Amino acid sequence: MVGVERLGGILKSDVLILTPTALEYEVVRSRLTNPKKSINPLPTSAGVWAGCNVLCCCSGKGQEETASALSVYLENHQPKIVLLCGIAGGFPDEGVHRGDVVVAHTIHSFDYGKLEEGFKRRPENDYNFDRQLLSIAEVVHTREGWKSRIKEQAPQGKMSALAAHVDCYVASSNKVIDDPENTYYLEAKKLFPEIHAVEMEAIGAAASVRLAQADRTLKLLMVRGISDEVGSAGGSSERRKWKSYATDTAAAFVEEMLIELSESNYFHETQQQNSKSTDSAQIIEPLFEGFEETALSSISRCLKGQGGHGLSTFNRALDVARNASNEASKGREARAVAERIVPEPQRVAADTSKRTRTNKDWVTLGRLQWNSGDYWSGQMLDRSVSGSGVCNVYPISDRDPEAQAAEFCGRMSNASYELGTYRSAGRHYYCEWRQGKPAFGVIAILDRCYGYDYYFGDIGEVRYRGRTLWYPIGYGVAIDLASSGLIVGDFDKGIPSSGVSHYFF
């Protein structure tokens, strides 16, 4: 079969593309070089697309069909990347129109919850897509060369106004949303910060990928073309006119992303890394000193042998740490440009020559200093600290034990940390943040104040004598390199609870 590799009786592909319907499947299949078809167990084509080995399947509509199909294909073909490609409904109030492309940052499951007095949505099934793939999508969106890869003619001459929307919030449900004023939908939507589009399969795909990520590194991203505008006139008949073109715009965007991956030798480099180390090692080795690849392999094997949530927590924290490190690199790049533009921190950054329009606000590069002495160098949104950059944080008092300046590198939103690295005198954090507080990731504990070197898992905040302190709080895995020991279980202010398990790797 062309475009896949047979290893140990398993047909392996670099990229698996899920297309829910036959129309979407045929549009994507038409872009493969010498596609070979099979029923495997669903309609499937294998071939080369934009220099990448691709497997495309017609996975079916809805969350359940998508989850079951993807589970089989992940087991049989072990792809490195899963892309969900097809159509969706867009919200014109958010600037999303027919023919546009939406790349999702977060998918919300809006029909999972509890019916009591009204509908109470539960967020457990929500999913954040892979940050590295989102970064590639941002590059593709900026270049706009993907538009030249669209093959079909747009109804009503849409091409001139065609747009791609990256970093979007999308709602997923088994229900087709034709009426945005429907009482059920309005109840669920109250809890969403903003919704750019709706679709029916991503939560199912995320469930399968989340389970597979317990054993290996796997990336997921969704790219959708907009075939209808929710609440607009026309309904199903108008949607049918736009389905083929909307699928083709999504496929054109995916093609440009695959070219970016191919030209950067992404899959070749990943294969070389895999021949030297485990997935865990290739994530963590560039980030932290003190680890050896053999030790990381032993940790993964030990946790896998014990069962429970230890391995999944460890791997998920590693994935967050990798994403945080990537964001930190982007932050340092943004700082370098900002410091060339604005030599000294100012109250208002002013780079009028390089700003771009985004969602009716101005994005600019500059530097801003607060009364505390802390200052930011990087991206700003409408004079607010938002985007990639570096924040230098100074202690409140010289009597503070950590009197040295700390540094956050990564992404902020409205002056609150979101994803990145935070380095202080005693600890380094590689984590995701919620409401400006560290929530989950990896802590390198340089002073070994808890008797271990690294912690992977839940993180919490405690106020003590006017200071804000961040601890391992919740479920996690602690590593003591000196004794080759693991502590797995619940932690409170960095201290393992009485019910933790101890292992040696």
Secondary structure as the mmCIF struct_conf table of DSSP 4:
data_model
#
loop_
_struct_conf.conf_type_id
_struct_conf.id
_struct_conf.beg_label_comp_id
_struct_conf.beg_label_asym_id
_struct_conf.beg_label_seq_id
_struct_conf.end_label_comp_id
_struct_conf.end_label_asym_id
_struct_conf.end_label_seq_id
TURN_TY1_P TURN_TY1_P1 VAL A 2 GLY A 3
STRN STRN1 GLU A 5 LEU A 7
TURN_TY1_P TURN_TY1_P2 GLY A 8 GLY A 9
STRN STRN2 ILE A 10 LYS A 12
BEND BEND1 ASP A 14 ASP A 14
STRN STRN3 VAL A 15 THR A 19
BEND BEND2 PRO A 20 THR A 21
HELX_RH_AL_P HELX_RH_AL_P1 ALA A 22 ARG A 29
TURN_TY1_P TURN_TY1_P3 SER A 30 ARG A 31
BEND BEND3 LEU A 32 LEU A 32
STRN STRN4 THR A 33 ILE A 39
BEND BEND4 ASN A 40 LEU A 42
STRN STRN5 PRO A 43 TRP A 49
TURN_TY1_P TURN_TY1_P4 ALA A 50 GLY A 51
STRN STRN6 CYS A 52 CYS A 58
BEND BEND5 LYS A 61 GLY A 62
HELX_RH_AL_P HELX_RH_AL_P2 GLN A 63 HIS A 77
BEND BEND6 LYS A 80 LYS A 80
STRN STRN7 ILE A 81 GLY A 90
HELX_RH_3T_P HELX_RH_3T_P1 PRO A 92 GLU A 94
TURN_TY1_P TURN_TY1_P5 GLY A 95 GLY A 95
TURN_TY1_P TURN_TY1_P6 ARG A 98 GLY A 99
STRN STRN8 VAL A 101 SER A 109
TURN_TY1_P TURN_TY1_P7 PHE A 110 ASP A 111
STRN STRN9 GLY A 113 LEU A 115
BEND BEND7 GLU A 116 GLY A 118
STRN STRN10 PHE A 119 ARG A 121
TURN_TY1_P TURN_TY1_P8 GLU A 124 ASN A 125
STRN STRN11 TYR A 127 ASN A 128
HELX_LH_PP_P HELX_LH_PP_P1 PHE A 129 ASP A 130
HELX_RH_AL_P HELX_RH_AL_P3 ARG A 131 ARG A 143
HELX_RH_3T_P HELX_RH_3T_P2 GLY A 145 ARG A 149
BEND BEND8 GLU A 152 GLU A 152
HELX_LH_PP_P HELX_LH_PP_P2 GLN A 153 ALA A 154
HELX_RH_3T_P HELX_RH_3T_P3 PRO A 155 ALA A 161
STRN STRN12 ALA A 164 SER A 172
BEND BEND9 ASN A 174 LYS A 175
TURN_TY1_P TURN_TY1_P9 PRO A 180 GLU A 181
HELX_RH_AL_P HELX_RH_AL_P4 THR A 183 LYS A 189
TURN_TY1_P TURN_TY1_P10 LYS A 190 LEU A 191
BEND BEND10 PRO A 193 PRO A 193
STRN STRN13 ALA A 197 GLU A 199
BEND BEND11 MET A 200 GLU A 201
HELX_RH_AL_P HELX_RH_AL_P5 ALA A 202 ALA A 212
TURN_TY1_P TURN_TY1_P11 GLN A 213 ASP A 215
BEND BEND12 ARG A 216 ARG A 216
STRN STRN14 LYS A 219 GLU A 229
TURN_TY1_P TURN_TY1_P12 VAL A 230 GLY A 231
TURN_TY1_P TURN_TY1_P13 ALA A 233 GLY A 234
HELX_RH_AL_P HELX_RH_AL_P6 GLY A 235 GLU A 263
TURN_TY1_P TURN_TY1_P14 SER A 264 ASN A 265
HELX_RH_AL_P HELX_RH_AL_P7 TYR A 266 LYS A 276
BEND BEND13 SER A 277 SER A 277
HELX_RH_AL_P HELX_RH_AL_P8 ASP A 279 ILE A 284
TURN_TY1_P TURN_TY1_P15 GLU A 285 LEU A 287
BEND BEND14 GLU A 289 GLY A 290
HELX_RH_AL_P HELX_RH_AL_P9 GLU A 293 GLN A 306
TURN_TY1_P TURN_TY1_P16 GLY A 308 HIS A 309
HELX_RH_AL_P HELX_RH_AL_P10 GLY A 310 ILE A 341
BEND BEND15 PRO A 343 GLU A 344
STRN STRN15 GLN A 346 GLN A 346
BEND BEND16 ARG A 347 VAL A 348
TURN_TY1_P TURN_TY1_P17 THR A 352 LYS A 354
STRN STRN16 THR A 356 THR A 358
TURN_TY1_P TURN_TY1_P18 ASN A 359 LYS A 360
STRN STRN17 ASP A 361 GLN A 369
TURN_TY1_P TURN_TY1_P19 ASN A 371 SER A 372
BEND BEND17 GLY A 373 GLY A 373
STRN STRN18 TYR A 375 LEU A 381
TURN_TY1_P TURN_TY1_P20 ASP A 382 ARG A 383
STRN STRN19 SER A 384 VAL A 393
BEND BEND18 ILE A 396 ILE A 396
TURN_TY1_P TURN_TY1_P21 ASP A 398 ARG A 399
BEND BEND19 ASP A 400 ASP A 400
TURN_TY1_P TURN_TY1_P22 PRO A 401 GLU A 402
BEND BEND20 GLN A 404 GLN A 404
HELX_LH_PP_P HELX_LH_PP_P3 ALA A 405 ALA A 405
STRN STRN20 ALA A 406 SER A 413
TURN_TY1_P TURN_TY1_P23 ASN A 414 ALA A 415
STRN STRN21 SER A 416 ARG A 423
BEND BEND21 ALA A 425 GLY A 426
STRN STRN22 ARG A 427 ARG A 434
TURN_TY1_P TURN_TY1_P24 GLN A 435 GLY A 436
STRN STRN23 LYS A 437 ILE A 445
TURN_TY1_P TURN_TY1_P25 LEU A 446 ASP A 447
TURN_TY1_P TURN_TY1_P26 CYS A 449 TYR A 450
BEND BEND22 GLY A 451 GLY A 451
BEND BEND23 ASP A 453 ASP A 453
STRN STRN24 TYR A 454 TYR A 464
TURN_TY1_P TURN_TY1_P27 ARG A 465 GLY A 466
STRN STRN25 ARG A 467 ASP A 480
TURN_TY1_P TURN_TY1_P28 LEU A 481 SER A 484
STRN STRN26 GLY A 485 ASP A 492
TURN_TY1_P TURN_TY1_P29 LYS A 493 GLY A 494
STRN STRN27 ILE A 495 PRO A 496
HELX_LH_PP_P HELX_LH_PP_P4 SER A 497 SER A 497
TURN_TY1_P TURN_TY1_P30 SER A 498 GLY A 499
STRN STRN28 SER A 501 PHE A 504
#
